[in-house]
Amino acid sequence: MKLQPLVILLLWTWLGLLAHAAAAPRESTASPASPAGQSRTTPNSLFAAGLEAYRAGDFDAAAEAFGRCALEHPSAGAWQNLGNAEWRRGRLGPAIVAWERALWIDPRDARSRNNLRFVREQAQLEAPELRWHEIASTWLPHVWWAWITTASLWLTGGLTILPVVLRWRRAGWHHAGAAVALGIFLLTIPAQIGTYTRARIGFVLERDTLLRLTPTTEGEAVTQLGAGDPVRVVRTKGDYLFVETGRAKGWLTKTELALICP
């Protein structure tokens, strides 16, 4: 029985998505091995422990539980709650990082967005300045952009190549479908570039952090940065990062900031 062209095209696109999924890095959801006699921790149990500690007012324990949950099983909810716990601990920098990471995973997370707006107004901090393609990358989760790009590229190839290989009679919908798929692919490219460049944005963790002229501890201070100040990483040299802010450029150590992409 001869397969219909549309079925073959669907199979072709499905194979492309499978290839993309196989090539993409996987996030481990396995819990670390527990010592003998102790129960294994899971993301759900860590999240529940964090909520219990937060409601009890033990924000240190809440931050530890939510932090482990976010690292072992990244989710917008875990990062958002970690930001709340860090804020209640008085740690502005880590709180901003956590909320930004929640938005990195889910740009529609209204709670994290509102929290960032509130604390920045209160602390008189600036939000990172995004370029136009970086703004476009925030319209959808970064994983969605990757899937749309892969699917549209494979569909374009399928509609262009398969009719020739399988000796189909070209139909109008082949050309129209290929044009639409190619258009979608081209539209996703700026967002993909924006995702890559936005991943280079980081935030200072502690207040009174010195931005130095050279990548040494004795380097001359260019300016002083506050907790939560946004920076953009330009290049790396050993344990130092050359960054630029809205008012200066200089060097920070890798431990003095955290990137938006966990």
C-alpha positions in Angstrom: 0.0 0.0 0.0 1.4 3.3 -1.1 1.7 5.9 1.7 0.1 9.3 1.1 2.5 12.3 0.7 1.1 14.0 3.8 1.7 10.9 6.0 5.3 10.7 4.8 5.8 14.4 5.5 4.4 14.0 9.0 6.7 11.1 9.6 9.7 13.1 8.2 8.9 16.0 10.6 8.4 13.6 13.5 11.9 12.0 12.8 13.4 15.5 12.9 11.9 16.2 16.3 13.1 12.9 17.6 16.6 13.7 16.4 16.4 17.1 18.1 15.3 15.5 21.3 18.1 13.0 21.2 20.7 15.7 20.6 19.4 18.0 23.3 21.1 17.9 26.7 18.9 16.1 29.3 18.3 17.4 32.8 18.8 14.8 35.4 15.7 14.3 37.6 17.4 11.6 39.7 17.9 12.3 43.3 21.3 11.9 44.8 22.1 8.6 46.6 21.1 8.8 50.2 23.2 7.3 53.1 22.1 3.9 54.4 19.0 4.2 56.6 17.9 7.5 55.1 15.0 7.9 52.7 15.7 9.1 49.2 14.7 12.7 48.4 12.6 13.5 45.4 11.8 16.9 43.8 8.3 16.6 45.2 9.5 15.9 48.7 12.1 18.7 48.5 9.4 21.2 47.3 7.0 20.1 50.1 9.8 20.4 52.7 10.5 23.9 51.4 6.9 24.9 51.6 6.6 23.6 55.1 9.7 25.4 56.3 8.6 28.6 54.6 5.2 28.6 56.3 7.0 27.9 59.6 9.2 30.9 59.1 12.4 28.9 58.7 13.6 30.7 55.6 17.1 29.2 55.7 15.7 25.7 55.5 13.2 26.7 52.9 15.9 28.2 50.7 18.0 25.1 51.0 15.1 22.8 50.1 13.9 25.0 47.2 17.5 25.4 46.0 18.1 21.7 45.8 14.8 21.2 44.1 15.5 23.8 41.5 18.9 22.4 40.7 17.8 18.7 40.6 14.6 19.3 38.8 14.5 22.9 37.3 11.0 24.4 37.3 9.6 27.9 37.4 7.8 27.1 40.6 10.9 25.9 42.4 12.9 29.0 41.3 10.1 31.4 42.2 9.7 30.0 45.7 13.5 30.0 46.1 13.4 33.7 45.3 10.7 34.3 47.9 12.8 32.5 50.6 16.0 34.4 49.7 14.1 37.7 49.8 12.8 36.9 53.3 16.4 36.0 54.3 17.5 39.5 53.2 19.5 38.3 50.2 18.5 40.5 47.4 21.0 39.3 44.8 20.1 35.6 45.0 16.4 36.4 45.1 16.6 38.4 41.8 18.6 35.6 40.2 16.0 33.0 41.3 13.1 35.0 39.9 14.9 35.7 36.7 15.6 32.0 36.3 11.9 31.3 36.9 11.1 33.7 34.0 13.8 32.0 31.9 11.9 28.7 32.2 8.4 30.3 32.0 8.1 33.8 30.6 4.5 33.9 31.7 5.3 33.5 35.4 3.4 36.6 36.6 4.4 36.2 40.3 8.1 36.3 39.5 7.7 39.2 37.2 5.7 41.2 39.8 8.3 40.3 42.5 11.1 41.6 40.3 9.2 44.8 39.5 8.5 45.4 43.3 12.0 44.8 44.6 13.7 46.8 41.8 11.5 49.7 42.5 12.1 49.4 46.2 15.9 49.0 45.9 16.1 51.4 42.9 17.7 48.8 40.7 17.7 48.7 36.9 16.4 45.7 34.9 18.7 44.4 32.3 18.6 46.2 29.0 17.4 43.7 26.3 18.1 44.0 22.6 15.2 43.6 20.2 15.9 39.9 19.4 16.3 39.2 23.2 12.9 40.7 23.8 11.5 38.4 21.1 13.1 35.4 22.8 11.1 36.2 26.0 7.8 35.7 24.2 8.0 31.9 24.5 10.0 29.5 26.7 13.4 28.9 25.2 12.7 25.2 24.8 9.6 26.0 22.6 11.8 28.1 20.3 14.1 25.2 19.7 11.2 22.8 18.9 9.6 25.3 16.5 12.9 25.9 14.7 13.5 22.2 14.4 10.0 21.3 13.2 9.8 24.2 10.6 13.3 23.4 9.2 12.5 19.7 8.8 9.1 20.5 7.3 10.7 22.9 4.8 13.2 20.2 3.8 10.5 17.6 3.5 8.3 19.6 1.3 11.3 20.6 -0.9 13.3 17.4 -1.1 10.8 14.5 -0.6 8.7 15.2 -3.7 11.9 15.0 -5.8 13.3 11.9 -4.1 10.0 10.0 -4.1 9.0 11.3 -7.6 5.7 12.8 -6.4 3.9 15.1 -8.7 4.4 18.6 -7.3 1.2 20.2 -6.1 0.5 23.7 -5.1 0.3 22.9 -1.4 3.9 21.6 -1.6 5.2 25.1 -2.5 2.8 26.9 -0.2 3.7 24.7 2.8 7.4 25.0 2.1 7.1 28.8 1.9 5.1 28.9 5.2 7.5 26.6 7.0 10.5 28.5 5.7 9.0 31.7 6.9 8.4 30.3 10.4 12.0 29.1 10.5 13.4 32.4 9.5 11.2 34.2 12.1 12.6 31.9 14.9 16.2 32.7 14.1 16.3 36.1 15.9 14.6 34.6 18.9 17.2 31.8 18.9 20.0 34.3 18.8 18.3 36.3 21.5 18.1 33.2 23.7 21.9 32.7 23.3 22.9 36.3 24.0 20.4 36.6 26.9 22.0 33.6 28.5 25.1 35.8 29.0 23.2 38.1 31.3 24.0 37.8 35.0 23.3 39.5 38.3 25.6 40.5 41.1 25.1 38.4 44.2 26.3 40.6 47.0 26.3 44.4 47.7 29.5 46.5 47.5 31.0 44.3 44.9 34.0 45.9 43.2 34.3 45.9 39.5 38.0 45.8 38.8 40.1 47.2 35.9 42.2 44.0 35.7 41.4 40.3 36.4 43.3 40.2 39.7 42.3 40.8 43.4 44.7 43.7 43.5 43.2 45.4 40.4 42.1 49.0 40.6 38.4 49.4 41.3 36.4 50.9 38.4 33.1 51.2 40.3 31.1 49.5 43.0 28.1 47.3 42.1 25.1 46.5 44.3 23.4 43.2 44.9 21.1 42.4 42.0 22.8 44.8 39.5 22.6 43.3 36.0 25.7 42.7 34.0 26.5 41.1 30.6 29.4 38.7 30.3 31.7 39.5 27.4 34.5 37.0 27.9 36.1 34.7 30.4 39.7 34.5 31.7 40.4 31.8 34.2 38.3 32.5 37.3 37.4 36.0 36.1 34.6 37.3 33.8 34.9 40.5 31.8 31.5 42.1 32.1 29.8 45.3 31.0 27.1 47.2 32.9 25.0 50.2 31.9 27.8 52.5 33.2 31.1 50.7 33.2 33.2 47.6 32.1 35.5 45.5 34.1 36.3 42.2 35.8 34.4 40.1 38.3 35.1 36.7 39.8 32.8 33.9 38.7 31.6 33.6 42.3 30.4 37.2 42.4 27.6 36.8 40.0 25.1 34.2 38.7 23.9 33.9 35.1 20.2 34.0 34.2 20.5 30.5 32.6 21.0 28.0 35.4 
